[in-house]
Amino acid sequence: MILREKDYKEHFHGYHVIDCVVRDRNILYWTLLSSYDDARSPPPDEQRTTSIVSCFLDEPDDAWGWTRMTGMRDLHAGVSLKPQERFVGVDLADDAAAAIT
């Protein structure tokens, strides 16, 4: 897989990669947190945008997908294989866990 500049700009530009996971040989996920101006004090993480990016290598014409949200601080990527294969995001901020499936 080659990450084209067009796909990078659409899905990754303006974000820092927090985590990534491989669901199987054809499906990849990344969790990203929006960047901020280093010349200013950083906003709280939960006010920054979190993005979940997916890539389906076996669907080259429509490989990329994403969703964006706020309110997360440290979203990590995981997968569930049973009973159904899917992305699982876990935010462990403030000694409490929140899961996204």
LUMROSE-181121 format. One line per field, with one value per residue (C-alpha): residue number from 1; x negated, y negated, z negated. Coordinates in steps of 0.1 Angstrom, whole numbers, plus 2048, in hexadecimal, padded with zeros to 3 digits. Layout:
// LUMROSE-181121
lumse <- c(NUM; ...)
east <- c(X; ...)
north <- c(Y; ...)
up <- c(Z; ...)
***
This chain:
// LUMROSE-181121
lumse <- c(1; 2; 3; 4; 5; 6; 7; 8; 9; 10; 11; 12; 13; 14; 15; 16; 17; 18; 19; 20; 21; 22; 23; 24; 25; 26; 27; 28; 29; 30; 31; 32; 33; 34; 35; 36; 37; 38; 39; 40; 41; 42; 43; 44; 45; 46; 47; 48; 49; 50; 51; 52; 53; 54; 55; 56; 57; 58; 59; 60; 61; 62; 63; 64; 65; 66; 67; 68; 69; 70; 71; 72; 73; 74; 75; 76; 77; 78; 79; 80; 81; 82; 83; 84; 85; 86; 87; 88; 89; 90; 91; 92; 93; 94; 95; 96; 97; 98; 99; 100; 101)
east <- c(800; 7F4; 803; 80A; 806; 82B; 835; 81C; 82A; 84E; 84A; 829; 81E; 823; 823; 80B; 80C; 815; 819; 81E; 82A; 82D; 84E; 843; 82D; 845; 852; 83E; 849; 839; 843; 838; 83A; 83B; 81C; 81B; 806; 7E6; 7E2; 801; 809; 819; 83F; 84A; 849; 86F; 874; 85F; 86D; 867; 868; 86B; 85E; 864; 854; 862; 845; 85C; 872; 85A; 875; 884; 869; 86A; 884; 884; 899; 891; 89C; 893; 894; 879; 857; 842; 854; 842; 849; 853; 867; 881; 881; 89D; 8BB; 8B7; 898; 897; 883; 882; 875; 86D; 868; 857; 858; 85D; 85C; 87C; 880; 897; 89A; 8A5; 8AF)
north <- c(800; 7DD; 7C0; 7A7; 782; 77C; 796; 789; 765; 771; 788; 781; 75D; 747; 765; 779; 79F; 7AC; 7D1; 7EA; 80E; 829; 83B; 854; 853; 83B; 824; 80A; 7EF; 7D0; 7B9; 795; 776; 753; 73E; 71B; 6FC; 702; 6DC; 6DC; 6F0; 711; 716; 733; 754; 759; 738; 744; 759; 77E; 790; 7B6; 7BE; 7E0; 7EF; 80D; 819; 831; 815; 7FE; 7E8; 7E0; 7E9; 7CC; 7C3; 7AD; 79F; 781; 778; 763; 76B; 786; 782; 7A0; 7B8; 7D8; 7F0; 815; 82F; 849; 869; 87B; 87B; 861; 852; 82C; 80F; 809; 7E7; 7E3; 7C2; 7C7; 7A2; 798; 7BC; 7C5; 7D9; 7D1; 7E9; 7E2; 7FF)
up <- c(800; 809; 7F7; 812; 80B; 812; 7F8; 7DF; 7E2; 7DF; 7C1; 7AE; 7B4; 795; 77D; 768; 769; 747; 74F; 76A; 76D; 788; 788; 7A3; 7C1; 7D3; 7B8; 7A5; 78C; 77E; 761; 766; 751; 761; 761; 752; 756; 743; 73D; 727; 708; 711; 70D; 6F7; 70A; 705; 719; 736; 752; 751; 773; 779; 79C; 7AD; 7CC; 7DE; 7F4; 807; 813; 826; 835; 813; 7FB; 7E2; 7C8; 7A9; 78D; 777; 754; 736; 711; 712; 702; 70A; 722; 728; 745; 741; 753; 74A; 75D; 74C; 74D; 769; 778; 771; 765; 740; 733; 70E; 6FD; 6DB; 6D0; 6AC; 69E; 6B0; 6D1; 6ED; 70B; 72F; 745)
***
